[in-house]
Amino acid sequence: MTFIRALRCCMASAAAFTVLILLTTQFRAVRAYSPWQDDPYDAVISATELLVPALALALAIRAWVRPGSAELLRGARVVLTAVAATAVTCWASVAVGAHADMRGWRQLLLIAGLAVVTLSAVPLALALRHAGPAARGHTDWVEDFLAAVQRLGIPVAWACRVAEALRRHRIIAAILLATAVSGSLASAEAIGDGLGPQPVQAAAFRVVVGVTLLIALLVPLNAYLGLLGRAQGSTEPRRRPPVVRAALYGAAASVPVTIAFRDGIGYLLDYCRLPGADQSAGRGAGGHRRPGHAAGADLQDPQAAPLPDPDRAAARARRAGRRISGRGDRAEGTAAGPARPDRRVRGRAPDPGMDRHQPDGPPRAAARPAT
């Protein structure tokens, strides 16, 4: 009974989590009032918003194929960890007062939804505590998924051969899966919001960040859950030294972490953004932006700082050139002799005909002889 209760609590917590996260990430009108819409909070949500519903679906499929399997408890513990990590991150954004200027009944409603998600994890934690140990089984999750598909009457002979080939190269399988998911998200964003004035660079950026983020998640998940096991009859391959494996994993995981904390890193390095630069690069799952945050969205945002007008910029450049030219003339006059006094009167606009520093104006009028 405790086992069934743990699975039910897991599904309820995952459902509440998915509803809240989808509302606050995929709908512009709701996301605008979300306290956790920016990094680094959004980076954690990007890692868990796909993991929790996908893992809950996999748990349901595996419970149908192998009911009563103790391996299901391992998946429920991962769901609990992801929900708890996301809840702590979102509460941190509320505690520091992120987007407090938008505090109103809409944001308070989102905070109430966060409280519901947080409370939904409490029964799951208690049920898992009394459910007992969770042992690893002899089959992986891919095999159980293919068994479920076969129960529906769909031929899976070719899929079994593909899975057997992927079991021999699990790292390649993880990279292919991460690339497919990241490419799909980038394509959906390109169709929906667009990728800005440089779509190729933007798409490549999202795919690279998405692949590194998913690889950083899939490697420990496969080690704990056994998503894709070794091929049958395969010998133990020559493993790389632990230092090399840790360095490779750290290099992949450092990409999304660096993007999540880019503002703090830039502050430590005394880095200033260029006016109109993209302020939200790397948001979303695997570097994919939410609706309304496409590449160059900050340039289209009416609340963002506008770019300088080209005509005004050219006028400022001309004025700066005149000031520099005037200083040069004064310097030459000091070296050759006393410079002619400037007849400008304070508080009165200078006459273009009497401006000796204006290169394009008429020559200075000759002084009237004294009578």
Steps between C-alpha positions, in 0.01 A plus 500: 500500500786736579652428159178590315455808714851618415432467128169686529664781696776513240251540214303767690812700582629473142163614362485806728860584415442470126191722503673778695823493300326489163280794596793710619729419208287453190237774534618858466219656703581273795878503467510879517399482869718202593774576758713211367496598132869603488828317548636338708155384614386432144805279437385255769148502360638433152666185633194368684202607290570224247640247746201479737219437247716269288602296804142486630386367162780242503398394851141449389611289202734292709237450771269363229764263365656396833258577784651481845856546383719654766683698231200730476590643838830622359316697234264642762800617703641679197164671447496608864854637472418697184179645647673592825795664321266704281284602798805617697622698200163668446463583870848653489388735222202601711716551809748731327217706355554424133252702292347642815382798297248264336369384838123485480217254506631323190845442646349403835292242313818353351659489844192319630540247219863456603384430854266230367784334309722516808233340719438229240856380550453442873274189470735363233799539730317328787380215278848439361642500851275210600511318166830324570813464288494522123719243325626504143339250264640291216324688220540857392229757436538485123420128500187558708391778265539269198302232685218748558498593132493132404196447723316752286558282193768718342797311350821595677753261346688783330486710818651214700792480258553876526488484879751217504737706286459803727577291808850447361553878474304658781679835491420534130140407577482777764647754257253402226206525740615838632554633148156382386326666797697825471451515125126447539475781756706734282281422198183562700637833618599599147147428378332669797698807608785503250870501568579863435719662235762220515298176503787266416720619787203505737394147408855367535530668841177342625590154374847508659372623836210255491726204424739583784212548744333171409830312506563636849162355602502171310837374623414492874143390427617202299745405775223507764195376309656283230310661213713325238699199613794323345463276199451132571820302490717808471827504688600777736655773284818676584396786719666839500673617817263662752677833462436505125135404543450766767668761279277415201185508708605824668564662162148408384331605824689828520329639188144529641635599842705783350203626301276485807738716703625719215381819670692429819808391310484814289472713812807335651693558178377860472330420172241740360246397241478692177186709455227291347688174557296187543426484872335160509739272313484143617163515666268215492548133468846438365549862405162531331303812572144516613228660286570868465872451564626422155841618393485876485185512713658759723539722195128466433391537861343845549620505860861434405747782447467621138793493268653838411357666190755492212433867419549603860815294522637668188413843639678421826804385302505827305473705817780299656715566191436872526599507865820312421572738210442801726741368759760448228463856377540638849808286553656630178421857599669451835816371330519772231378789709194620685181368345233738387236538766167330447225757473225266618276637769399267781137407475464599134501255209814546288466653159604248230667783313716588800590146599869456435486131596237398246681348202201515263384855583603823331828666594515718808397857432774760524500719805351849446768769519478736793371849426 
